């Protein structure tokens, strides 16, 4: 039976240690790259949303004018 005491010996292969450090480094790099990409996409989304709102407001104004002219034509014919 194994002797139980307060000394603990941990051994790890150097190759495994290097692989573990490499894996952790790759995961950390991937995390920060992902966060950076997400924040960049949020900024791009905001810019596109602002431009789209301008186009949408312009189109709504055009449609209102078209509706007004159609209503005027419709009421003129009825008289």
N, C-alpha and C positions, 0 to 999 in steps of 0.2 A: 504494500500500500504506500501511496505517496506521503511524504513527510509534510505536514502542514506547519508553516511558520510565517513570520512576517516579511520574509524576503521574497521578492518577485523578480524573476528574470524573464525579460521579453526579448526575443530575438526576431529579427526580420531580415529577409534577404535584401541586399542593396538594390538589386534589379527591381524588386517589388516596391521598394521605397521610392525609387526614381519614377516608376510608373504611377504610383499613388500621387506623388507631388505633381507630375505632369497632368494627371487627370483632374486634380483639384484646380490647378492653374487654368486648364482649358475650360472648366465649368465656370470659374470666376470671370474669365474673359468673355465667355458667351453671355453671362448674366449682364455684365456692363454694356456689351454691344447691343443686347436686346433692349435694355433700358434706354440707351441712346437712340436706337431706331424708333422706339415707341414715342419718345419725346419729339423727335424730328417729324414723325407722321402727325402728331397732334398739332404742331405748328403749321404744317402744310394744310391740314384740314381746316384750321382757322382761316388761313388766307383764302382757300378755295371757297369756304362758306361765305366770307365777306363778298367776294366777287360774284358768287351766285345770287346773293341777296340783291345786289345792284341790278343784275340782269333780270331777276324775278320782279323787282319793283318796276323796272322799265316796261317789262312785258305786261304787267298788271295795268299800268297807266295806259298803254296802247289798247288793251282790251276794253277798258272803261270808255275810252274815246270811241271805239268801234261800236260798243253797245249803245252809247248815247246817240250816235248817228243813225243806227238802225232803228232805235225807238222813235227818233224824230221822223224818219222816213215812213215808218209804220203808221204813226199818228197823222201824218200829212195825207196819206192815201185814204184814211177813213173819213176825213172831213168832207 
